[in-house]
């Protein structure tokens, strides 16, 4: 058989695409579709096999108070972590972008939380937050403030997790801002300086707009991360007390692997995917138009 | 006293002395070019005048005021950078107005200056473009407009034409000169391009290794170079600097300059060498025909001599010729490279 040159070109093209396509299909596309399908089926057991129940799972979800609680928790978690970690990242990047003694040490120190394994990080913070013997309570006791069970109190547990997440994320985002800052020619700052622009004016009118492409990238990452948090909760609180620190992905994890209700977990996953898709699209289409790319 | 005065300026980087005891004056309303090879400290001097770099020692006076430690924005200077330093996210209009907004100039005044400047450099139809959508020449004009609207008496330029192609460069040279005269700016212009220096400058400060080699008008530098470095930096090709012991002294000196010693050097411009019946024997090793003239590379023993003659090549490669020059055209340098004789030794000082 003799194939034409044109056909062979297509065959080559497809062969080159195959490895990536196999990975994408088996780990992204197929699971997504399977999840959507699963969400329309009932929980099965040996007596009653799983059967098609339409949108019953979704109806049950809207009546599930824990679902609404984790959704609200997740919103506060996003509001608490994203702006603070981005602002901190920019400030740290500006600090270490200047010539100063021990610059590489400070850069490394800022980045360390990102390198550490999540479980180890959570264990360190578990010690910080321990009532009475923990680092925080020991320090506050010097000032005569009595101990507090930070992770055991529904009023403080989410804030405690937010603080730890900001600590971990800010250093990671700083690296992106640092890279972006180093691409901004120093003459721009000099030109502004000759006109008498203050540092704040220069930041507001020049640096911040030029950092916007990075900010969009970081923002998308931060939003995704705020919905992806599982490992810290696993070590620190297991979502408790009374679901006060439970977040959407951890609730999905609980449903799938503690209660073995994979179909309800699939339903929640579809909601999570939908939320993430809406937010990513909104960021791209709304923010992208206002951003200057070089 | 107006204009700029530089006294004993020094810039020390750890071990390296980038600028070493430099002094010169820039008369008000004149264009002074800082000329030299790369690494000679010319840009560092400019940045110290602007205040972007701290002086290690010495003083800088602008309009009679000591500004050595003054904030850059209060020295009364504007600057055009080699890269133009345009803000990529701002339109041409916003780029030009940036400084005026920082300085809180009233909006009506801003608009007036903007339109005047845009008209002057021919940017009026491009005000809403972003720098990325401009050609190199147009970006250069935006940078110039920033200088114009700032109304500062002193303008500093750091190799502003080096990113442009040859044709545009010639055009912008004339434009910058015209602008400088029209606005009677006191301009300090840094370049390594001798054509820019020769064609634009009222005064040239030639620098080498952080030190001033010679200060003078372009004609001073060309016709009476004070050192062998100045002699061999200017001119295309530059002056021939020949050790007297490489050429039989009497013939080379044409009977003039009795003070010459055998270890001194003789300087002769390529265009002043003529082909003669009797003279120094040379062999032609290259002949570059340029149309109006030909540059000949001639060999006399181990010594290479460049000569420039009108029109077509007078001889082929490998031909033997004899060359001579007039005694009046000879420059003489001592063993340290300092001028010891030659035409027009009384160097005219630039008018202050």
Interface residues (C-beta under 8 A of the other chain):
Chain A: X185 X187 X188 X190 X191 X192 X193 X194 X195 X196 X197 X201 X205 X206 X209 X210 X292 X294
Chain B: X50 X51 X52 X71 X72 X73 X74 X77 X78 X79 X81 X82 X83 X85 X87 X88 X89 X98 X99 X102 X103 X130 X132 X146 X150
